Amino acid sequence: MNIVSIGFFLAIVGLTLVVTYIAAKRTSSAADFYTAGGGLKGWQNGFAIAGDYLSAAAFLGVSGAIALTGFDGFFFSVGYVVANLVLLYVIAEPMRNLGRYTLADMLTARFNEKRIRGVAASGTIIIVILYMIAQLVGAGALIKLLFGIEYWVAVLIVGVMMTTYVLFGGMTATSWVQIIKASLLLFGTGLLAVLVLMKFDFSLMKMFDTIAVDHGEKFLVPGIKYTSTIDSVSMMMALVLGTSGLPHILMRFFTVKDAKTARASISWTTWITAIFFSLTIFLGFGALNFVGLDQILAESKAGNTAAPLLAHYLGGDVLMAFIGAVAFATILAVVSGLVLTGASAISHDIYGEIIKGGKLTEKQQVMAARTGSISIAIVSIILALFAQSLNVSFLVSFAFCIGASANLPVILYTIYWKKFNSTGAVTAMVTGLVSCLILGAMGPNVWSPVEGAAIFVGQPLVPLAVPAIITIPLGFIAGYLGTVLSPNRVPQKEAERIYKEIRVKANTGVSVSDISH
Amino acid sequence: MANVSSKKQAQSIDYHAIEAMESFNSFVKKKNTFLFSITAVFLFLYILLPILAFQPVLQQKIFGNITGVWVYSAGLFIMTIVLCTVYVKKAASFDKAAAAVLAEYQAKGGK
C-alpha cells in the first residue's frame, strides 16, 4: 500500500461520487431511476454497454487465461466480440420498441399475466446474484492483493460504494460510472499493449516467435485447458447467445429514446469491444513473457493478477497502481449495474406490478426501487463474505448459460413467433433455468475426483463445464412444446390481435413513448 | 423512426389496419429474411472456430509462428466489424421503409 496507490484509489472514489452527486439531482422519477429517463445518447450507452461486457472477469480473467493457457484463453475474447452481432441483428431494436424498464415488461407486453412476470423476474434475480457473487469475491481478492486490505473490508468497501451510486444516482450515475470506467480501461489496456509491442519492436511476428521459442508452441494452439471439442463448443455457444439474455445488458436498451439510438449504441459497443479484446493478446502474452508463468501462478492460481503484474514490470509501482485502480473502477461499475438490475426485478416487477398491480404513485415507485437496491446489495454482500474460499469463476459462465437457455428462447419467440403462447413462455424459461442449474450441479465445476479442485469430491455425472450445448436446445424445444401442447388461455382472436400490435410496434417503433402495461 | 409519437396519436393508431397493409408485410418479410440469413451465416462461421481449432487445418503455421486459429479469430473480429457496418447501413433503409408504411397508413385516413 503506497501513496501512489492510495492517490489513484481516492481519485476514482472521488470522481465517481461527484458523478453520483450530479446524477442525484436528475433522479426523481422511476423512469429516471431505472432508465436514466431514456435520455442517453448512442455513444454514451455504447460505452456503458461495453463497460458491462468488460467486467473484472473479462479484463483480469481473459488476460490471465491467455498468459496461462495461450489460445484457450482467447476463445473468450472471440465469444464476447461476436456476441455483439446477435444483440444487434435480432435483439436490440425490438427490445427497445417493446419494453419499458425490464425484460419482464417486454414479455408482458405480449402476455399480460403475472406468472410470466414472476418467472422472468426470478430468472433475473438468480442471474444477477450469481454474477454479483463472482464479481464481489474477485474484487475482494484483487483489492487484498493490491492494497493489502483484509478481504471482508474490501468487500464492504465495494458494497457500500455500489449501493451509494445506485441509491442516489440511479441509472444516470451507474451509466456514467460505467462510461468513465470503460474509457479508463481502454486507455490503460492500450497503454500496456503499446509498451508490450515496443519490447518486440512493434512486430507481431516477433512476439509470436518469442512465445513459441521461449515458452513452447503449445501456447499457439488450443489444448492446454480445453482438450475436447464439445466442451469448447458448448462454452462458445453460452458466450455468444448468453450475452443477449443477460438482464443487465438488456436493461441498457431502455436507456435510449428509440430503436435507432439502440442500434447506434451497439455499433459503438462493437468497435470498443473489438479493439479491447484484440489487445488482450498483448496483455496475456506480455505477462507470460515478461512476468513468467511461475510468478503469475505464485500470485494467483487463476492468473487474475497477470495484468497488474505486467503493469508493474512495464511501468513500476505507478503503472501498477493505475491498472489496479482501473480494475477497481471496473468492479464498482459492473456491480452497480447488477444492483440496479436486481432492484428492477424485485421492486418494479415483483412488488410494483405483481403485488401492487401497478398501482403505485411515482414517489412510491422510487421508494420501492431504493428499498430493493439496498436489499439486493445486502444479500449479495453477505453471500460474498461466505464465498471467499470458493473458486467462483464458473459462476459467470453459469449466468451466461441461463441467459442463453432461459431468456433468449423466450425473447425470440415473443418477438418473432405468431403462435407462441404464455404457457410456452413459462415452460421455456423454467426448463432453461432448471436444466442449467441441475446439469451444472452435476458438472466438473462442482464435482471433481481431485480433492479441493471443486466443491465436492466425486466423479462429475455430466462431463461438460458449461452445459449450454444441451440446455439451449432444451429451452427452445420446451417453448415450442409448451405452446403446441397447451390450450390457449386467451381466445384465439384476442391472441392474434395482441400479436399484430406487437408486430407493428416491434418493426416500426411506433408509440414507444406510449406503451401501456 | 416513426413520426407518430405524440400520445394522442399513439392511442388512436389502428395497429390492425397497419398490420393488414401489403407494404407493411412485405417490408417485415424482407427485413426478417435479411436478419435471419445473416445471423445464420455468422453463427455458423463462429461455431466453426472451436470445432476446427482442434483439427490440423487450423493448427498449421501461416505467418511465421502465427497459427491458423489466430488468423481465423482475426477473421471473425473483422467479420463482426463488417457485419455491424452492413447492419447500420441496411437499417437506415428499413427506417425509410417503416416511415413509408406509416405515411401510407396516414394517407389512407389513419389518424
Interface residues (C-beta under 8 A of the other chain):
Chain A: F71 F74 F75 S77 V78 V81 V82 N84 L85 V86 L88 Y89 V90 E93 L204 M205 F208 D209 I211 A212 E217 L220 V221 P222 G223 Y226 T229 S232 V233 M235 M236 M237 V240 D258 A259 K260 R263 A264 I266 S267 T270 W271 A274 F277 S278 I281 Y416 R497 K500 E501 R503 V504 K505 N507 T508 G509 V510 S511 V512 S513 D514
Chain B: M1 A2 V4 S5 K7 A10 Q11 I13 Y15 H16 I18 E19 F24 F27 V28 K31 N32 L35 F36 I38 T39 F42 L43 Y46 I47 L49 P50 I51 A53 F54 L58 Q59 K61 F63 G64 N65 I66 T67 V69 W70 S73 L76 F77 M79 T80 I81 L83 C84 T85 Y87 V88 A91 D95 A98 V101 L102
